[in-house]
Amino acid sequence: MTGSTAALVFGGGAVVVIGGIIAYYIARHLRGSIKLVLPQTSFTGGETISGSFAVITRKEILGKRLYATLIGTEFTEVKRGEKTTTRTREIHRHETTLEQALTWPAGQTKHYSFKLPVPAVAAPLLANSAVGNAVAIGLEMLGGNRRRMQWRVEIRLDAKGVDLATSQRIRINGE
């Protein structure tokens, strides 16, 4: 295979992948949307997230399940020499089902409310003190590892075909 043939094959493959992604989002948009409202986006462990959302349909949707989820993902950057890699893992998931199997007719807007518990976050030893901060910085410099948490609330209508979903990042204090 010559260089120009390889470039043509690679370019064609990239066009197909990008076209597929665009088609997916167009199909999702044509079915409907979910509009999420969170009056508060910063929480402390033990509190409750209260929010609301609207499911707006443009076409009939055969829903399997409608649910709200709090998802916590841990990102760890590991530095080895000059190379840095990022590892992710989901460490928390709490789902609340709001509707079981249901058909949403075209042109409908239906409003929902939900509540999700915020997990208690274990604060690191001495984290809020000068000594604790110095120890954390020293360990980070020695190990080259950095850890951060990302929290989000996701609303999903699991449906036949393309799902409708939306999410919003939140902050849980103590992380």
C-alpha positions as CSV (number, residue, x, y, z in Angstrom):
1,M,0.0,0.0,0.0
2,T,1.5,3.3,-1.0
3,G,1.5,6.4,1.2
4,S,-1.3,8.1,-0.8
5,T,-3.5,5.0,-0.6
6,A,-3.0,4.7,3.2
7,A,-3.8,8.4,3.6
8,L,-7.0,7.9,1.5
9,V,-8.1,4.9,3.5
10,F,-7.4,6.7,6.8
11,G,-9.2,9.9,5.6
12,G,-12.2,7.9,4.4
13,G,-12.4,6.0,7.8
14,A,-12.3,9.3,9.7
15,V,-15.1,10.7,7.5
16,V,-17.2,7.6,8.2
17,V,-16.6,7.8,12.0
18,I,-17.3,11.6,12.1
19,G,-20.4,11.1,10.0
20,G,-21.7,8.4,12.3
21,I,-21.2,10.6,15.4
22,I,-23.0,13.5,13.7
23,A,-25.9,11.2,12.6
24,Y,-26.3,9.9,16.2
25,Y,-26.6,13.4,17.6
26,I,-29.0,14.5,14.9
27,A,-31.2,11.4,15.5
28,R,-31.1,12.1,19.3
29,H,-32.1,15.7,18.7
30,L,-35.0,14.8,16.4
31,R,-36.5,12.4,19.0
32,G,-36.6,15.0,21.7
33,S,-34.6,16.4,24.6
34,I,-34.3,16.7,28.4
35,K,-33.9,20.0,30.1
36,L,-32.4,19.7,33.6
37,V,-32.7,22.4,36.3
38,L,-30.6,22.2,39.5
39,P,-31.2,25.2,41.8
40,Q,-27.9,24.4,43.6
41,T,-24.7,22.9,42.3
42,S,-22.5,22.8,45.4
43,F,-23.2,20.3,48.2
44,T,-21.8,18.8,51.4
45,G,-21.9,15.1,52.2
46,G,-25.1,14.0,53.7
47,E,-27.2,16.6,51.9
48,T,-29.8,15.9,49.3
49,I,-29.7,17.0,45.7
50,S,-33.1,18.3,44.6
51,G,-33.8,19.1,41.0
52,S,-36.4,19.0,38.3
53,F,-36.4,18.4,34.5
54,A,-38.7,18.3,31.5
55,V,-38.8,15.5,28.9
56,I,-39.7,17.1,25.6
57,T,-40.6,14.7,22.8
58,R,-40.6,15.5,19.1
59,K,-41.4,11.9,18.0
60,E,-43.0,9.0,19.8
61,I,-40.6,7.3,22.2
62,L,-40.9,3.8,23.5
63,G,-39.3,4.2,26.9
64,K,-37.9,1.4,28.9
65,R,-37.0,3.4,32.0
66,L,-36.5,7.1,33.1
67,Y,-34.0,7.7,35.9
68,A,-31.8,10.2,37.7
69,T,-28.3,9.3,38.7
70,L,-25.5,10.8,40.8
71,I,-22.1,9.6,39.4
72,G,-18.7,10.1,41.0
73,T,-15.7,9.6,38.8
74,E,-12.1,9.6,40.1
75,F,-9.3,10.8,37.8
76,T,-5.8,9.9,38.7
77,E,-2.8,11.4,36.8
78,V,0.2,9.1,37.1
79,K,3.6,10.6,36.1
80,R,6.4,8.3,35.2
81,G,9.4,10.2,33.9
82,E,8.2,12.5,31.2
83,K,5.1,10.5,30.4
84,T,1.8,11.3,32.1
85,T,-1.2,9.0,31.9
86,T,-4.7,9.5,33.3
87,R,-6.7,6.7,34.8
88,T,-10.5,7.0,35.4
89,R,-12.8,4.9,37.4
90,E,-16.3,5.3,38.6
91,I,-16.4,5.1,42.3
92,H,-20.0,6.1,43.1
93,R,-23.3,5.6,41.3
94,H,-26.7,6.1,42.8
95,E,-29.8,5.7,40.6
96,T,-33.4,6.7,41.3
97,T,-36.0,5.3,38.8
98,L,-38.7,7.8,38.1
99,E,-40.8,5.9,35.5
100,Q,-40.8,2.3,34.3
101,A,-41.7,1.3,30.7
102,L,-43.8,4.0,29.2
103,T,-44.6,5.4,25.8
104,W,-44.2,9.2,25.4
105,P,-46.3,10.5,22.5
106,A,-44.8,13.0,20.0
107,G,-45.1,16.7,20.9
108,Q,-45.4,16.2,24.7
109,T,-43.6,18.0,27.5
110,K,-43.7,16.2,30.9
111,H,-42.2,17.6,34.1
112,Y,-40.5,15.6,36.9
113,S,-38.8,16.2,40.2
114,F,-36.1,14.1,41.8
115,K,-34.0,13.8,44.9
116,L,-30.6,12.1,45.2
117,P,-28.6,11.6,48.4
118,V,-25.1,13.1,48.5
119,P,-22.6,10.5,49.9
120,A,-20.6,11.4,53.0
121,V,-17.1,12.3,51.9
122,A,-14.3,11.2,54.2
123,A,-12.0,14.2,54.6
124,P,-8.3,13.4,54.6
125,L,-6.4,13.6,57.9
126,L,-5.3,17.1,58.6
127,A,-6.6,18.3,55.2
128,N,-7.6,21.7,56.4
129,S,-4.4,22.5,58.3
130,A,-1.1,23.9,57.1
131,V,0.6,20.6,58.0
132,G,-2.0,18.6,56.1
133,N,-1.5,20.8,53.0
134,A,2.3,20.5,53.2
135,V,2.1,16.7,53.5
136,A,-0.3,16.5,50.6
137,I,2.0,18.6,48.4
138,G,5.1,16.6,49.4
139,L,3.4,13.3,48.7
140,E,2.2,14.6,45.3
141,M,5.8,15.7,44.4
142,L,7.3,12.4,45.5
143,G,4.8,10.1,43.8
144,G,3.9,12.3,40.8
145,N,0.3,11.2,41.2
146,R,-2.6,13.7,41.2
147,R,-6.2,12.7,42.1
148,R,-9.4,14.6,41.5
149,M,-13.0,13.8,41.7
150,Q,-15.7,14.8,39.2
151,W,-19.4,14.6,40.2
152,R,-22.4,14.9,37.9
153,V,-26.1,14.4,37.9
154,E,-27.4,12.6,34.9
155,I,-31.0,12.2,33.7
156,R,-31.6,9.4,31.1
157,L,-34.6,8.1,29.3
158,D,-33.5,4.6,28.3
159,A,-35.5,4.0,25.1
160,K,-35.8,1.7,22.2
161,G,-33.3,3.1,19.7
162,V,-31.4,6.2,20.7
163,D,-31.7,7.3,24.4
164,L,-32.4,10.9,25.5
165,A,-29.9,12.1,28.2
166,T,-28.5,15.2,29.8
167,S,-26.1,15.8,32.7
168,Q,-24.7,18.6,34.8
169,R,-21.5,18.7,36.8
170,I,-21.8,19.5,40.5
171,R,-19.4,20.0,43.3
172,I,-19.3,18.0,46.6
173,N,-17.4,19.9,49.2
174,G,-14.7,18.0,51.0
175,E,-13.2,16.5,47.8
